[in-house]
Amino acid sequence: MKRITTGYQGLDEILDGLRIGDNVVWKVDSIDDYRSFVTPFAEQSLRDGRRIVYLRFGSHKPLLEPAPHLEIIDLDPRLGFESFTTRIHAIITEHGPQTFYVFDCLSELLSAWATDLMIGNFFRVTCPYLFELDTVAYFALIRQRHSLRTIARIRETTQILLDLYNFEGDLYVHPLKVWQRRSPTMFLPHRKEGERFLPLVDSYAATRLFSTLADPGTDSAHRQLDHWHHLFLQAREVADAPDEEAAQRMVNHLCRHLIGREERMLTLARRHFSLQDLLEIKGRMIGTGFIGGKTVGMLLARQILHGDRRHPWRENLESHDSFFVGSNLYYSYLVHNGLWPLFMKQKTSEGYFVAAAELHSRMLEGTFPEKTREEFQKMLEYYGQYPVIVRSSSLLEDGFGNAFAGKYDSFFLANQGTPEDRTAAFEEAVRKIFASAMSEDALTYRLQRGLDQKDEQMALLVQRVSGSYRGRYYFPELAGVGVSHNTFVWDREMDPQAGMLRLVFGLGTRAVDRTHDDYPRIIALDAPQKRPHRGMEDTRRFSQRDVDLINVESNALETVSLSALIAEGIALPLDLYTVLDHETMRHIKDRGRKETEVRLLTFDRFLTDPAFTSLMQRLLKTLEAAYAYPVDVEFTVNFTPDRTPKINVVQCRPLQTKGAVQRVEIPEKIEAQRILFDCRGNFMGGPLSQAIRRLIWVDAEEYTRLNLSDKYEVARLIGRLNRRIGERREIPTLLFCPGRLGTTTPALGVPVTFSEISNITALAEVAFASGQLMPELSYGSHFFQDLVEADIFYLALFPDSRECLFNRPRLDSLPNSLEAMMPASSAFKKVVKVCNIPGEGLQLMADVVSQRVVCFD
């Protein structure tokens, strides 16, 4: 095998030369000492006609000056581990085999990443790739700057590890690892004398050297600590000293490593978190890194409310005892399970979706390091057998402009059984949440919002489930979603600034997700008793029937009907939240069946007392004022024996809203034959004035005749049509679908995913009463959050309503282009109609003030 020179003949003799594939790591006392070995290596390599790339990222003086055939590439590690490592991977790929590399001192990365763990991870994924491409690379670490565990990981991975000492003006090289080479004196320290390196062959010289250079007072406990823990030990010392300026500087420093990189959220964190607050967060962390957007939002909301002196929030807020899994564990999981090369493939345009599918599958099969498993077990011992929820809390989640609502998984765990069973269930939940970062919906969302090349680390928020034991069940009394700005007002007298709630009985899953044949109570906070529908028949249709809860006997999240809970004798505040459905009870009696109470969850009596809605409006407006932006909050509510509400703010994020105040002037008189539809209310996303060039129509009657598999195929067909749209500004498209879009139950609507409607400009859910296909006016749900963020206008059409004119003959008269566009899908041409509108197209206009929406030519 051909030998590669270090630039020093004497060092070549010690190491038997360098070999293609060698990664050479120097442990040094100073950058200057490292430079004295980098320079001859690079200069000799250039003379030998080698390609040299110098990767420059440190704050120290450059190791190499510009020279012919030397390529210097500047990098910024402050952009994050993923961006930095991905960029270096791309550079290595681009330069190909037989390229030589010089890296700045890796210890410089500590100031950007604050943890030894990620330096070890960086080396573990970069070194093998360099070896694979037959390169030679130089690295350095400052001695005593890193934990013993990090050094051990680097030693395990590299081919050559050298100690370089500067003692009494002399340089000593001590090889610690030289892969596949050995000699009688190779692993002795060698003193540099010019070009020669002389081994210390007598014990006296070696003892004098090492006894003098040994760590003063050698503190092995200190050396075991990651830089991350040293940072927080320093922070504790600052917190104990009466220096407010130093404390604020430390807050600013810790926020950059703990909270995130988005400047608006950082500003809020610096304003509302004290140094003691950040130390308490650290005390409940597993791993290192960021705590993620969902955790930041939850903690910020609590700090803001506790800091509001106008209301005694401590009387109304439930305490929390959450744990936080740091974002670096996500990358460590990938590295530990050998998934980093596949992750790098996923970062390319060709592998963005393809590699993600394989990565998703393999992430579900990974294991965790033993130390991490031990920390998981300790956390679960703390919670005992109380149910917990494991929630995604990614770096980009719940920030300004990017909510990622429902894109990543979260899991309720009943947390019953043996400690081993509970740990296994928790680890499975973590694997699934990590894998959900590679879901098609999440990747589509990121791609659409220009986030596909941003670092997206997955932290976790682990919370004790808010609620009480009721027999064999565990659940909160109330839960829901609150928004401080209600863009879905359904009455022209309502004020959007007043805010809105989606309220449910039991766990809040039924408030954030579109559910099977079930509806939360929609509450406009300036008119809490006014419903968005009329009459007892609509109340019966649009009420909550089922309750999501945790069954501690079956150790599972379950859905139980309200009537079944009542029949079991579970103590429930029925008179406060429900009304008797006398008409249904009469029908039951008239049919000769056993008389039984039938109740509807309306919350009517509860809402007659303004105390709760006023409190929630105050909460939302307090947070909105602090954020200087509308907010979206998830909450639970339990009550003390004297019915004092205890609110648990489990999530808070900036609310994505669209045009709030400007007026769209809809023409007063439009000829009837020009109108496609003209309705009052039931829309979101206005005011709007938008040209429409294409219509996609799913015929309700034909859809209901399809078998189950064909209904799913219709959803996939819409996805293919969605991809054909490409840039929505080129072909602005209006999609009509019967019932509920995005449902998991095809009998209730078309089961599309968000990625299958992402290029649509506007969509309309159309009621088809005879087929039981009814829209769900679920503003505040994850589905609607997607629409708002994607800038998709939403409309619910009720053709049988007196306030809705729908010109179906006009639609039927338009030619269907589906067969010409997609011949392979021609079997569905009676179900799906694609109409390209000639000329200037249609005009879709909506006005929030008059609550009118019209589509005409």
N, C-alpha and C positions, 0 to 999 in steps of 0.2 A: 504494500500500500504506500502510495506517495506521501512523503512527509511534508507538512506545512511549517514554515518557520515562524517563531514568535518575534523575530527581529533581533533576538539575542542568541548567539550560538551556544553560550553556556546554559541558558534556560532550555534550549532545544535538547541539549545533552541530558539534562535532568528528566525531562518529560518524554524523551524519545520522540521529540517533535510533536506538532499538532497533527491531527487526522481530520480528513473531511468529515463533517458532521459534529465536530466538537463544539460544545458550548463551554466557554471558559469563564468562570465566576471568580472574581477577586474580592476577598474581604480585606478592606484597607482602613488605614487610620485617617487618610485625607485624600481629597480628589487629586492633589498634585502627585501623590505617590502612584495612583492609578494611571494618571496621564503619562508618567515616565515609562509605563509598559505599553500603553495604547499607541503612543507615537511611533516607536520603532516597528511595531506590528503593522500599522497602517502604511507606513512609508515603504517597508520592504514588500508588502503585498502589492502596492501600486507599481513598484519597480518590476515586480514579477508579472505585471499585466492583469492583476486581479481587479474585479469590480468591488469597490468599497462603498458602503452606504453608512453614513453616520446619522443615527436617530437622536435628534437633539430635543430634549424635553426638560432638562434640569435648569435650576436657577444659577448654578455654578458657571464659571468661565468655560468656554468651549474647550473640549478635549482636543479637537483638530481644527486647524485653520483651513480655509478654502484652498483647494489645489486641483490641478487638472485630473479628471477622471474620478475625483472624490465627490460623491453626491451627499449633500447635507439636507435632511428633511426635518422640518420643525413640526413638533407635535404638542398638543395641549392636554395634559392628563386631567385638568380640571373639568373637562367635558364628561368625565366619568370613565369607569373601568371598561364598560362595554364599548363605548366609542373609541377609546384609546386602543384597546386590544384588537378591535375589529379593523381599525385603520392600519395597525402594524401587520396584521394578518394579510390585509390587501396588498401592502407594500411588499411583503415577502413573496406573495403569490405573483405579483406583477414582475418582480426582478428574477424570479425563477431560480433554478439550481446554480450552485457554484458561486454564489454571491457571498461576500464577507461583510460582516456587520460589526459596528461599534455602537454600543448603547451608552447613553449617559448613566450616571449612578442611579441604581434603582431605589436607593434610599430617599431620593428626591420625591418619589411618588407618595411618601407618607403625608406630605403637606397637602396633597390633593385628595387622597383617599382615606387618610387617618387610621388605617389599619394594616397591620402586617399580613393579615389573612389574604387580602386581595393581591398583595405583591407575590405571595406564594402561589395564588391561583394564576396570576399573570405568567409566572415562570413555568408553571406546570402545563399551560396550554401553548405557550410560545416556543419553549425549548424543543419539544418533540417535533413541531412543525419545521423548525430550522434544521433539525437533524434529518428529517425526511427529505429535505431539499438539498442535502449535501453542502451545507454552508459551514462557515466558521464564524462564531460570534463572541464578542467580549462584553462582559457585564461586571458591575462592581456593587458592593454593599459596604456601607460604613459600619465598622465593627461596633458592637454593643448597642446598635440602634434598633436591632430586631430581636424578636423573641426566639428562643431556642427552637421552638416548633417550626417557625418559618425557615430558619437555617436548615433544619433537618429535611424539610420538604424540598428545598432547593438542592441540597446535597443529594437527595434521592434521585432527582431528575437530571441534574447536569452530568456532563462527562468529566469535567475537570473543575475542581474546587481548590483554590490556593489562598492561604493566609499570606498577606504582605505586611510586614512590620517595619516601622521606622524607629530604630533604637540607637540612640547616641550618634545620630548622623549617618548610620548605615542602614541599608535596606536588606531585609531578610525575607526570602520566599520559602514558605513551608507548604508543600503539596499535601492536601488532606484527602483528595480523591483523584486518581488518574485512571480512567476507565480502560481496562484491557491492556495495561502496561505496568511493568514493575521492574525494579532493580534493587540491589542491596542498600543503596542510600537514597532512593527516590523520595521516601517520605520523611526524610530528615530536613530540618531547617537549613537553608543555604544563604550565606552572606554574599551580597553582590560586591564584587571588586572589579570595576570597569565592565568588561564583557564577560568576565568569569563569575561563576557562582560556586562558592566553596562550601561543602557540607560541614556542619558542626559535628565532628565525629567523636568529640570527647564530652563526657557527661557534665564536666564543669561548665563549659561554655553554654551548653543547652540549658542547664539548670539556671544559670545566671540570667539568660535571656527570658525564659518563661516565668521565672519567679518574679522578675521585675515587671513583665508585661501583664501578669495576671490581673484580673479585675480586682480593684481595691476592695477588700472585704467581701469578695465574691458572694453576691446575694442571689442565690439560685431562684428564689421566689420572684425577685424583681425581673430576672432574665426570662422567666416563664411567661410574663405578662405581654400581651399584645400591646402595640402602641396605642390602640383604642382605649385600653384600660388605664394606661399612663395619662392619657389626655383627661379622662374624667377624674382621676386622682388629683391632678393639677386643678381641675375645676372645683373640686371639693375644697381644696386649700384656699382658692380665691373666694368661695362662698363663705368660708369661715372668717375671712378678714373683712374689716369695715371699710372697704374701698368700692364705692358704687360705680365709679368709672371703670375700674378693672373688671368688676362683675359684668357690666354691660358689654365690654369688649369680649369677655368670654362667652356671653350669650350670643353675640354676633358670630363668633367663631364656631360654637357648637351647632348653631342653626344651619350653617353651611354643610355640616357633616351629618346632621340628624334629621332635619326637616325636609330639605329638598333644594332645588335650584330655581324654581319659578319665583321671580322677584316679587310679585304681588303677595304671594303666600308667605315668602320670607319676611316681608315688611310687617305683615300681620303678626307673625310669630315673634319677631323681635320686640314688637310693641306690647304683646300680651303675655308672653312667657317670661318668668323670672329665671334666674340661674337655678334656684331651688327646684322649680318646676321641671327643668330639663334634667336635673340630676335624678328626680323621681321617675321620669320617663326611662332614663338609663337603667335604673334599678329594677324595672319590670321588663327589660329587654332580653330576648334570646338571640344571640349572635350580634353582629355589628351592621352598621350602615344606616340607611334612611328608614324611617318608620312608615313612610308611604302616605299618599294623599288622603285616604279614608281615615287613617288614624289621626293625621294632623287636623283634619276638619272636625272630627269628634272632640279632640282635646281643646282645640281653639274655641269651639262653641261654648264649652263649659267655662273656660277662662273668661271669655267675654261676658257671659251671663253673671258669673260670680263677681266680676268687676263692676257690674251695673248697680250703683248705689240707689237707684230710684225704686227698686223692687227687691224684697228679701228672697232672692232666688234659692237660697239654701233650704228654705222651707218647702219649695216645690220641685227641686231637682233631686233625682235619685243619684246616689254616689255610684262610682264605677270602680272596678278593680281589674281592669283589662291587662293583658300581656301583649307585648309587641315583638314579633319575629322580624329581625332586621333584614333589609333587602339583600345584603351580601350573601345570605344563606341560599338565595335563589341561584346565584352564579356558582356558589360552592357545590350546590346539588348537581348542576350540569357538569362541573369539572370532576366531582367525585365519581359520577356514573359514566365518565368517558363520552359525554355528549357534546363537548365543545366543538369538535370538528363539524358535526352536523349543524350546530347552532350557527357556525360561520357560514355554512352553505345557505342556511335560511336567510342570512343577511344580504344575500345577493338577489338581484331582480329575478333571475331564473329560478332560484330556489325558494322565493318568498313564501309561496303557498305549498309547493311540492314537498320541500324539505320539512316544512312546518308540520305537515300531516304525519310524517314518520317520527318527527321529534315529539309530537303530542303523544303518540302511541308509546314511545320508549320512556318518556317521562313518567308515565303511569306505572312503570315497572321498576323504578329506581329505588335505591336504599339511602339511608341517612348515616353520616358518621356517628360512631358510638357516643361521642361527647354530645352531639346534638340530641340524640335519642334520650340521653340522661336528663338533659334540660327539659325536654318535652315531658318526661315522666314526673319531674319535680313540679312543673306547672300544674299538671293534672292532679297530683296529690293535693295541691293547694285548693283546687276547686272541689275536691271530693267527688260526690256524685251529683252535683248540680249540673244541669244541662249547660252546654256552652255553644257558642257559634264561632266558627272559624271563617273569617272574612278576608277577601282579597284587599290589599291596600298597596296598589302598585305606585310607582314613582309618579306616573302621569295622571293617575286617577284623581277625580274630584278637585281639579284645579280650575283656574279661570279659562274657560273655553273648551275644556275636555273633561266631561264627567265620566266617560266610560260606563254609563249606567247599564248594569246588567250584562256587561261584556265578559266579566270574569266571574268565576264561581265563588259561592259562599255556601257553607254547610252547617246546619244545625246538628249537633250531636247530643243524643240523650244522655250519654256519658254514664251508662250503667254497665255492670259486669265486673269482671276481675280487672286489676290494674293493667294486666297484659292486654286484655281485650280493649280496654279504653285507649291505651297507647296505640294499638294497631289501628283502631278506628280514626284516631287523630292523625296519624301518619298518612293514612289513605286519603283523608280530606286534604292534607297539605299537598300530596302528590297531584290530586285532581285540580287544585287551585293553580299550582305551578303550571300544569299542562294546559289549563284554560288560556294562558297567555299565548298559546299557539292555535287557538280556535279560529276558524275561518271568519266568524263575525268580528272578533277582536282585531284580527289582522286587516280586514276590510276597513274597519273603522279607522285604524291607524293610518292606513294607506290613503284613505280619502281625506284625512285631516293633516297630511304631510308629516306624520309622526313615525313613518316606517323606519327611518334611520336614527331615531332618537333612542337613548337608553330607556328601557322600560323594565326596571327591576321590580320583582314582585315581593313586597313585604306582606306581612299578615297581621291582622288584628284579631285577637282572641278575647271574647267577651263572655262573661257569665250571662246567660239568657235572663232578661228581665221578666219577672212573672211570679206566680205562686203555684204551689201544689194544690190541685183540686181533685181529690180522689186519686186515680191513677194517671191523671193528666197534669201537665205543667204548661201554663201559658199566661201572658199578661192580660189584663182586663181589656185594654184598648191599645191599638197601635195604628200607625198611619204615616202619611207623608204630608208635610206642610210646605207651601210655597208662599213667599212674601209678596209675589206679584202674580196675579191671576189673569193670564192672557186668555183663559177660556170662559170668560163671563158669558152667561146665557140670557142675561136680561140687561136691557140698555140702561137701567137705573143703577146697576152695580158698578162699583169702583174697582178697577183692576188692581189699584194700589193696596186694597184692603187685604189681599191674600186669600188663600184657599186651603182646605184640608181634604184629604181622602182618608176616611176613618173606617176602621174595621174592628170587629170583636175578635180577640185572640192574637196570634202572631201576625206581624205586619206583612208577611209574604203576599197576602191577598190584596194589599194596598199598592205594592210596587210591581206586581206581575198581572198580566191579563189572564184571568182564571176561567175555568170551565163553568159557564152558565151562572156566574156569580158576580156581584157588583158591590163595591164599597159605597159608603155614603159620601156624597160630594157636598162640601160645606163651604159656601162663600162667606168669609168672615165678617162681611158687612151686612149679610142677610142670612144668618145661619139656619133659619127654618125654611128657607125657600129652596125647593127642589128643582133640579134641571129637567123635570118631567112632570106630567100632570095626571091626576086621577089615581084611584085605587088600583086599577089594572096595571098601570105603569109602575106604581109602587111595588106591587107584587112581583113584577117582572124584573125590576132593577134594584132588588135588595139582596143583601148577603144571606145565603142559605147555609153555607158550610163554614166551619171554624178550623183553622190550622193550629195545631198544638203538638206537644211532645207527649207521647205515651211512654211512661217510664217502665211499664210492664213489658211492652213489646220492644223497648229500647229503640224507638224510631219516631221520626216526624210523621204525623198522620193528619188526614183531613177527616173530620167527623161532622155530620150534619147537626145543626142546632137542635132539631127535633130529637135526635139520638141522645145528645147531651142532657136535654130536659128529661127524657125517658129514663136515663140512668140515675136521675136524682142529683146531678151535680149542682151545687149551690151557685146560682147565677142571679145577677140583678135584673131579672126579666122585666119587672114593671118599669124600670128606668130606661131600658134600651129597646124594648119590643112593644108591639101592639098586637092585639088579637085579630086574626083574619077571620072575621065573623062569616063572610060570604063563603069562604072555603070550608069552614066548619059546618055551615048549613048544607053545602053540597055533600059532604061526607055523611051527615045525618040522613039526608033525603035518600041516599043510596043504600040505607040500611046498615051501614058500617058502624063500628063502635065509635061512640063520641070521643073526640080527643081535642085537646087544645092545639091550635095552629097559630104560631106566632111569627111575625115578620120583624126583622132587625131594621128598625127605622131610626133609632136614637132620638125620636121626636121629643119625648119628655125630657131627656137629658139636655137637649139643645134649647129648651125653653128657659133654662137658667143661663144667663150670659157669662157666668163666671169662668167656665172652661174656655169658651171661644175667645173671650177677652184676654185671658192669660196666654193662650197660644198666639194670638195676634201680637201681644206685647213681646213675646219671645221671638217671633219671626222678625219683627221690626227692629228689635234691639240688635239682632245679628246682622240684619240688612244694613243698619247704620254703621256698624263696625266694619263690615266688608265694603261699605260704600258701593253696594251692588246687591241685586235681589238674590235671595238664598233659597235653597231647597233642603229640607230637613226631614230625616226619618226619625220617628220617635215611638216610644211605648209609654203607656200611662197605667199606673196602678194607684190604688187609693188606700189611705190609712183608715182605721176604724171610724174616724169622724168624717170620712169622705174628703180628706185633703188630697188633691192630686199630687202624685209623685211622678214627674216626667223624666224619662231617660232619653236624652238626645244621643242616639246611636250613630247618627251620620249628619254632616252638614257640608254643603258644597255650594259654590256659586251657581245660581240658576241661569241656564241659557234661555234667553228670551229673544223674541223678534219684535220688530217695529212696535213701539208702545204708544205713541201719541199722535203721529201724523194722520191726517184724514184723507181717505180716498173718496173722491166724488164719483159715485156711480150715476150714470145717466138716469134721469127720472122716468123717461118713456123709451122703452125698447120694444120694437115690433115683436109680437109673439113668435112669429116664425123664425126669428133670429136667435131665440133663446134656447139653450140646451137645458139649463136648470136655473132656478131662481128661488132662493131659500132664505129663511130667517134663522140665525143662530147655529149652534152645533158646528162651529169651525174653530180652528186654532192656527195661528201663524200670520194673521192679518195685522194691520191693513196690507192689502196686496193689489197690485195691478200687473198681471203677468200674461204674456202671449203664450198660447198653447199650440204646438205644431203636430202633436200626435196624441191619440187616445188609445188606451188599452182597456178593453171592457170584458169582464168575466160575467157571462150570462148566468143569472141565479138559477133559473129553472133547469137549464142544461147541466149546471154544476151539481145540483142536488141529485140528478139521475146517475152520476158517476159512482163507480165503486170506490172503495177506500184508496187503493193504490193509484187510480187515475186522478183522484183529488190531490194526492201528493205530487203527481206528475204535472198537474196544472201549476202548482207552486214552483216546481223546477223550471217549467216553461217560462213563467214570469221572470225568473232569475236570468234565463238566457236572453229574453227580450231586454231586460235591464242592462245586461252587459253590452248589447248591441247599441244602446243609446250612447254609451261613451261619455262624452262631455255634455252635461245637461243643458248648457247654454246653446248648443247647436240644435238639439231636438228636445225642447221643453215638452215633457210628457205628463199627461193626466191619466192616472190609473183608477178605474172603477172596479171594486171587488164586493161581492155580497158578504154581509156579516162582518166578522172580525178578522182583520189581517193579523198575521203573526200568531194566531191561536195554535195550540198544540192539539186541538180537537177539530179535524176537518169538517165534521158535521156542523160546526158553528161558523166556519169561514175558511179562507185560504191560508194554509200553514206555511207562509213564506218566512224566511229569515230576514234580518235587517240587510244582509249583504245582497239579497235578491231584489231589494227595492231602493238601493242606495243612490241610484242615478235618477230616480223619479223626481219630478218637480213638484207635483201635487198628487194627493191620493184621496179618494172618496170611498168610504165604507157605506154600502147601500143596503138599506133594510129590505128584506124579503120575508114578510110576516108569515106567509103560508108555508114557507120552508124553514121557519124558525131561525133564519139568518138575520141577526140584529147587530148593529154596530155597538161597540162599548165606548162610551164617552169617558175614557180613562186618562184624562189629563193628569199628569203627575206620576204616571207609571214609567217604568223603564222604556217601554215601547214609545211612549210619547216623548220622552227625553231624547231618544234617538232621532225622532222626526225633527225636533227643534234644532238639535245640534247639526243635523244634516241639511237644515234649511228646507225641509219638505213641508209644504202646506197641507193641512189635514182638514177634511170635511166629512161630516156624517149626513147622509141623505136619507130622508124618510118620505118616499114618494106618496104614501097614503095620507100624509099630514096636510092639513089645510094651509100650512105655512110653507109648503114646498111645491113648486111647479117643476116637474121633470118631463121633458119632451122626449119620451122614449121613441116615438116614430122618427124623430129627427136623427137619433142615433142609429136606428135600424136602417135608415136610408144610406148611410155612409158605406162605401165599399170596404171589404175586409182584405187586408194585405198579408195576413198571417201565412197563408200557403206559399205566397211568392217569397216572403222573407225567410221562412223556415219550412221547406218542403217536408222534412222529416217529422214535423209536428202537425201535419195537415189533418190527422185524425181528430184533432181538437178544435177544428175551425168553427164548429157550432158552439163551442164553449168559450173560446177566447177570440175576441175580435180586435184587430189592430187597424186603426184608421189614421192615415196620414192626411192632415187637414191642408187643403190647397190654399194658395194665395197668402194672405197675411195671418191665416190661422184664426183661432178663437181667442177671446179675451176673457181671462178669469180675474174677477174683481171682488174684493172683500173689504167691508168697512166695519171696524170695531164699534164705532159709535152707534150706527143704525142697526148693527148686527145683521147686515144683509150680505149675501154672497151670490154672485150671478156669473154665469158663463154664457157668452154670446158671441156672434160674429159681427 
